[in-house]
């Protein structure tokens, strides 16, 4: 059965509802909440897990959903924008960019297109509930916060929302949290924590 019709945005057409990119999108809960609040119009999503991406597509049929590693999507977007020389990515990442379908490459937004960036980078490595949060996979997941910051730096959206678990603030003696704040402030953002 098709998904229920999405409620109309509270935006009055005056630009209140922002063109949104949802990173680590899952099935779209974060951007849906922002949409229902009238702040977001989901236009792009990035989700690594295909089943979750399929759910996102069902929930947001008008959005372009990229089913890939977010680092591959960012490297491709940088190449498309003529900033490929500024991209420092692994060989495997760049090979994936080279193999990307032309239609996918063409649908990548350019800097200035994304007005609102939202995402909840994987939190397993920061969670006190995870008994294995010091393992290699948790460390890889933790690095996704830096990927999110790279999206902020490249797209320079008007607004962003980075959602994570409470322990993110104290993890690693607050080093990751302080690095996140410093990175966003250096890019020129005002940051509010709640």
C-alpha positions in Angstrom: 0.0 0.0 0.0 1.3 3.5 -0.7 2.3 5.6 2.3 -0.2 8.0 3.7 -0.1 11.5 2.2 2.4 13.8 3.8 0.7 16.7 5.7 1.1 20.0 4.0 4.1 22.0 5.2 3.3 24.9 7.6 5.3 27.1 5.3 3.3 29.8 3.7 5.5 29.8 0.6 7.6 32.6 2.1 10.7 30.6 2.3 10.3 29.3 5.9 10.5 25.7 4.9 14.1 25.1 4.1 15.5 22.8 1.4 16.9 20.0 3.5 19.6 17.3 3.3 19.3 14.5 5.8 22.6 12.7 6.4 22.5 9.3 8.2 18.8 9.5 7.3 17.5 6.1 8.4 13.8 6.1 7.5 13.6 9.9 7.9 12.4 10.5 11.4 14.6 13.5 12.1 13.8 15.3 8.9 10.1 14.3 9.2 9.9 16.0 12.6 11.5 19.1 11.2 9.1 19.0 8.2 6.0 18.7 10.5 7.3 21.7 12.5 7.3 23.6 9.2 11.1 24.1 9.1 12.2 21.6 6.6 11.4 20.4 3.1 13.4 17.1 2.6 15.0 17.2 -0.8 18.0 14.9 -0.4 18.9 12.1 1.9 22.0 9.9 2.4 21.6 6.5 4.0 24.1 3.7 3.9 21.8 0.8 4.7 19.6 -0.1 1.7 16.5 -1.2 3.7 16.4 2.1 5.7 17.0 4.1 2.5 14.0 2.3 0.9 11.9 3.3 3.8 13.1 6.9 3.5 12.1 6.8 -0.2 8.6 5.6 0.7 8.2 8.3 3.3 9.7 11.0 1.1 8.9 10.1 -2.6 9.9 13.6 -3.8 13.3 13.6 -2.2 16.5 12.2 -3.9 17.8 9.4 -1.7 21.5 8.4 -2.1 22.2 4.8 -0.9 25.9 5.0 -0.3 28.6 5.9 2.1 28.3 9.6 3.0 32.0 10.1 2.3 31.6 8.9 -1.3 28.6 11.3 -1.8 30.6 14.2 -0.4 33.7 13.4 -2.6 31.4 13.2 -5.7 29.6 16.5 -4.8 33.0 18.2 -4.4 34.1 16.8 -7.8 30.9 18.0 -9.4 31.4 21.5 -7.9 34.9 21.7 -9.3 36.5 21.2 -5.8 37.8 17.7 -6.4 41.4 18.8 -5.8 40.4 19.9 -2.3 39.1 16.5 -1.4 41.3 14.2 0.6 39.6 10.7 0.5 40.8 7.1 0.4 41.5 5.4 -2.8 38.4 3.1 -2.3 36.3 6.2 -1.8 37.5 7.8 -5.0 37.1 4.5 -6.9 33.4 4.5 -5.8 33.1 8.1 -7.1 34.6 7.1 -10.4 32.1 4.2 -10.6 29.0 6.3 -9.7 26.1 6.3 -12.1 25.9 9.5 -14.2 22.3 10.1 -13.1 23.3 9.9 -9.4 26.2 12.2 -10.0 23.9 14.7 -11.8 21.4 14.7 -9.0 23.9 15.8 -6.3 23.1 19.2 -4.9 25.6 22.1 -5.3 26.8 24.4 -2.5 24.0 26.9 -2.0 21.2 24.4 -2.8 21.1 22.9 0.8 19.6 25.4 3.2 19.3 23.1 6.2 21.5 20.1 7.0 20.3 17.6 9.6 21.8 14.4 10.8 22.4 12.1 13.6 25.8 10.6 13.1 26.1 7.0 14.4 26.2 7.1 18.2 27.1 3.5 19.2 30.6 4.5 20.1 29.4 7.3 22.4 26.7 5.4 24.1 27.2 4.1 27.6 24.7 1.3 26.7 27.2 -0.2 24.2 29.6 -2.6 26.0 31.8 -2.7 22.9 32.1 1.1 22.4 36.0 0.9 22.4 36.0 -1.6 19.5 37.2 -0.9 16.0 33.7 -0.6 14.5 32.6 1.9 17.2 35.7 4.0 16.4 34.8 4.0 12.7 31.2 5.0 13.6 32.6 7.8 15.8 34.5 9.3 12.8 31.2 9.9 11.1 30.8 13.1 13.1 33.8 14.5 11.2 32.1 13.5 8.0 29.0 15.5 9.0 31.2 18.5 9.8 32.7 18.2 6.3 29.2 18.4 4.8 28.6 21.6 6.8 31.9 23.0 5.6 31.2 22.2 2.0 27.6 23.0 1.7 27.5 25.9 4.2 23.8 25.6 4.8 22.0 28.4 6.6 21.2 26.1 9.5 22.2 22.7 10.7 21.1 20.2 13.3 23.5 17.6 14.6 21.8 15.1 16.9 23.6 12.6 19.1 23.4 10.9 22.5 24.2 12.7 25.8 27.5 10.9 26.2 28.8 12.6 23.0 29.6 15.6 25.1 31.8 13.8 27.7 33.3 11.1 25.4 37.1 11.0 25.2 37.4 13.7 27.9 35.1 16.0 25.7 37.8 16.1 23.0 35.4 15.1 20.2 32.7 17.6 21.4 35.3 20.4 21.6 36.6 19.6 18.2 33.1 19.7 16.8 32.4 23.1 18.4 35.7 24.5 17.2 35.2 23.2 13.7 31.8 24.8 13.4 32.9 28.1 14.9 35.8 28.3 12.6 33.5 27.8 9.6 31.5 30.8 10.9 28.5 29.2 12.5 26.9 30.3 15.8 26.4 27.1 17.8 23.7 26.4 20.4 23.7 23.2 22.4 20.6 21.7 23.9 
